[in-house]
Amino acid sequence: MANREDFINPNTSSPITVSDADSSYLLESSQIGSASGSLQNEGFLSGTDSSSAAVAVDAEFGFSRPDFRQSLLVGSVDFYERHVFLCYKNPQVWPPRIEAAEFDRLPRLLAAALVARKNDMKKQTQLTICEGHDGTETSNGDVLIFPDMIRYRRLTHFDVDTFVEEVLVKNGEWLPGNPEALTGWYIFVCCHGSRDRRCGVCGPAIVSRLQEEIVSNGLQGKVSVSPCSHIGGHKFAGNVIIFGRNANKEVSGHWYGYVTPDDVPQLLEQHVAKGEIVDWLWRGQMGLTEDEQKASQEHRLSINGGTDMERGTKNSNEVGISTCGSQLEGRSCCQTNGNISCCQNTQLPDDADNFNLHQENAEFTSEKKKSFKRQISSVKGARPRKVCSMPTWYECWEREDTYAVLAVIGAAISVAFAYNCYRQLK
């Protein structure tokens, strides 16, 4: 299990997972509230400087970082039964702890309400922020709930207590809003760069690849992808969660770690299209305890003979891990070619004796990573695009903020008018 610090005791029904104990990758205070330190902003340099910077960032925080695929994945998801996603702004403006940010009222109040009512909820609930854009399928204030597969539109900070009471405590409906049924698959990728640099570097590259594959395979309207805030397990970046119905029409949320852009086609083809879990990247599942996650994977591997784990190791060894997203306006990416073995075949944790994946004859060795050769190569078939643009002020503006500003202006006008009348009467 990953070594983690939680907002409240992780052994209780904690609705909010807040941080990893490892803070060495967290941003400095001067970078709070921006995407500084992430690959998105590292790309503002141009030419050779930009290429060198992208390589350096990838080497330290990206897919070729020293700790990449060095920890055990399975069983690293804390038990919970319901996942609530609040659509709110975008990763470029999320502060490190958006659920506790003073000026982000909606996520702060929703998180506080969940903490206050956690003992009243029948299901252990986790809250995560995902990207929101007004006028789209995920507008600011929209709430997605899994495994219920429903969406509520335009929650405001005025409605938080009622929403939590009616929907999450009583498991009923929020009367001001009509729940919309969600169909298809929903993929969330941690891109919380202000929280941890590894997520800020790896996440956007995975999102870009997912969007490209969705378009090229004609999956628009069937598969939705969204950046999200911290979900736990910074060291496993890129972190991906996939929600959808399995063959039995049951909704499950599967967590994947150490995902690279090159792994995206396999996730779409194997998990989304066929409903088969990609075990060599699998962290765990919503609704299962740590032991149940390990037992579930052991059972699958006993059936398929561990072929998925072997295929994953081969892919990791032979396929260069690329960081597509060096932000050179979509024209190039920094690519690493080296021998990166699957995490299940590298260094083991202290409790390795409990790690049984029905591979009694498997040999686990700890090897030093070979030094990586880095080169800048063109992305084949990629359309020129600039994904490092900074958010403008109106993208960060809430409807309630507009009302507040109008109220202040109205009050100022009233005071000025009253004072003018007072002066005339003297």
C-alpha positions, 0 to 999 in steps of 0.5 A, spaced: 500 500 500 502 506 498 505 510 504 499 516 504 497 522 509 489 523 508 485 528 510 482 524 516 483 517 518 484 512 512 481 507 516 475 510 516 470 512 511 474 518 508 471 522 503 477 526 501 484 523 499 489 529 500 496 527 499 502 522 499 507 522 504 512 524 499 513 531 499 519 532 495 515 533 488 511 538 491 511 545 488 514 551 492 509 556 495 511 561 489 508 556 484 501 555 488 495 556 483 498 555 477 501 549 473 508 551 474 513 545 474 508 541 469 510 540 462 505 544 460 508 550 462 515 548 461 514 548 454 514 556 453 521 556 451 523 555 444 527 551 439 533 548 442 532 550 449 525 548 449 527 541 447 533 541 452 528 543 458 523 538 456 528 532 456 530 535 463 523 535 466 521 528 463 528 525 466 526 528 473 518 528 473 516 524 467 516 517 464 523 516 465 524 519 472 528 514 477 522 512 481 518 510 475 515 503 475 519 501 481 513 500 486 508 495 486 501 497 483 496 492 485 492 493 492 494 501 492 487 503 492 484 505 499 477 501 499 471 506 497 464 505 494 462 511 491 466 516 487 463 523 486 467 528 481 465 535 481 467 539 474 470 545 476 475 550 472 482 546 470 488 544 472 492 550 470 488 554 475 487 549 481 491 550 487 495 544 490 489 543 495 483 545 491 478 542 496 481 547 502 482 553 498 479 559 500 477 562 494 474 556 491 468 556 495 464 550 491 469 545 492 471 547 499 464 547 501 462 540 498 469 537 501 467 540 508 460 537 507 462 530 505 467 530 511 461 533 516 456 528 514 461 522 513 458 518 518 451 519 516 453 516 509 452 509 508 457 509 502 464 510 503 465 516 498 471 519 495 471 526 492 475 528 486 475 535 482 475 534 474 475 539 469 469 543 467 468 548 461 461 552 461 457 550 455 460 543 454 458 536 457 462 538 463 460 545 465 462 548 472 458 545 477 456 539 474 457 533 479 458 526 476 457 520 481 459 513 480 457 507 480 450 510 479 452 513 473 448 520 473 450 527 472 447 533 476 447 540 473 450 546 475 451 545 483 452 552 486 455 553 493 448 555 495 446 548 494 451 544 497 448 542 504 441 540 500 445 536 495 449 532 500 443 531 504 438 528 499 443 525 494 449 522 498 446 521 505 439 519 503 441 516 496 435 520 493 434 525 488 436 533 488 429 536 487 432 542 484 436 538 479 434 532 474 439 527 474 441 525 467 443 518 466 451 517 463 452 512 458 459 510 455 465 510 458 469 515 463 476 516 463 479 520 468 487 522 468 490 526 474 493 532 471 494 536 478 501 539 477 500 544 482 499 538 487 505 534 484 510 535 478 509 528 476 502 528 475 503 535 472 508 532 467 505 525 465 497 527 466 497 532 460 501 527 455 496 521 457 490 526 456 492 528 449 494 521 447 487 519 449 483 524 445 487 523 439 486 515 439 478 517 441 478 521 434 482 516 430 478 510 432 471 514 432 469 513 439 467 520 440 460 520 444 462 513 447 468 515 451 469 521 455 476 523 458 477 529 463 483 531 467 482 530 474 485 533 481 489 528 486 486 521 487 492 518 491 499 515 489 503 521 486 508 516 485 504 512 480 503 517 475 500 517 470 494 515 474 488 513 470 481 511 472 476 508 468 468 507 469 464 503 465 459 497 465 462 490 464 459 484 461 454 483 466 452 491 466 455 492 472 459 499 473 466 498 476 471 503 477 478 501 475 485 504 477 491 504 473 498 506 474 505 508 471 501 509 464 504 512 459 501 515 452 504 508 449 499 504 453 493 508 451 491 504 445 492 497 449 487 500 455 482 502 449 482 496 446 483 491 452 479 494 457 474 499 454 472 495 447 473 488 450 472 489 458 478 486 460 483 488 465 490 490 463 493 487 469 500 489 469 498 496 470 492 495 474 492 498 481 485 496 484 478 497 483 472 501 487 469 497 492 474 492 493 479 492 499 486 491 498 486 484 500 480 483 495 484 487 489 490 482 490 486 476 490 482 478 484 488 479 480 491 473 482 484 469 480 485 472 473 492 471 472 491 463 474 486 463 469 490 466 463 496 464 466 499 470 467 500 472 459 498 479 461 503 480 466 508 477 461 506 482 455 506 488 459 513 486 461 515 485 454 512 492 452 515 495 457 522 493 455 521 493 448 517 500 447 520 506 448 517 511 453 515 517 450 513 524 453 508 526 447 507 533 450 513 537 450 509 543 448 513 545 442 506 546 439 505 539 438 510 538 433 515 534 437 516 530 443 521 528 448 522 520 447 526 515 451 529 509 449 531 504 454 530 498 458 524 499 463 521 493 466 514 492 469 514 494 476 512 487 478 519 485 476 523 490 479 524 492 486 519 489 491 516 492 497 518 489 504 512 485 505 514 481 498 512 475 501 505 477 501 505 478 494 502 472 490 500 472 483 500 465 482 507 465 479 510 461 483 516 460 479 517 467 477 524 470 479 524 477 482 530 481 481 532 488 483 536 491 477 539 498 476 536 501 471 540 502 465 542 510 463 537 512 458 538 515 451 534 521 450 532 524 443 527 529 440 523 526 435 517 528 431 510 525 433 507 522 426 500 524 424 500 529 430 496 535 428 500 542 429 497 544 436 499 548 442 497 545 448 500 550 453 496 556 453 495 559 459 488 560 462 485 567 461 481 571 466 474 569 464 475 562 464 476 562 471 470 566 473 464 563 476 457 566 475 457 567 483 463 572 482 459 576 477 453 577 481 458 579 487 461 584 483 455 587 480 452 587 488 459 591 490 458 596 484 451 597 485 452 598 493 458 603 491 453 607 486 448 607 492 453 610 497 455 615 492 448 617 490 446 618 497 453 622 499 451 627 493 444 628 496 447 629 503 452 634 500 446 638 496 442 638 502 447 641 506 
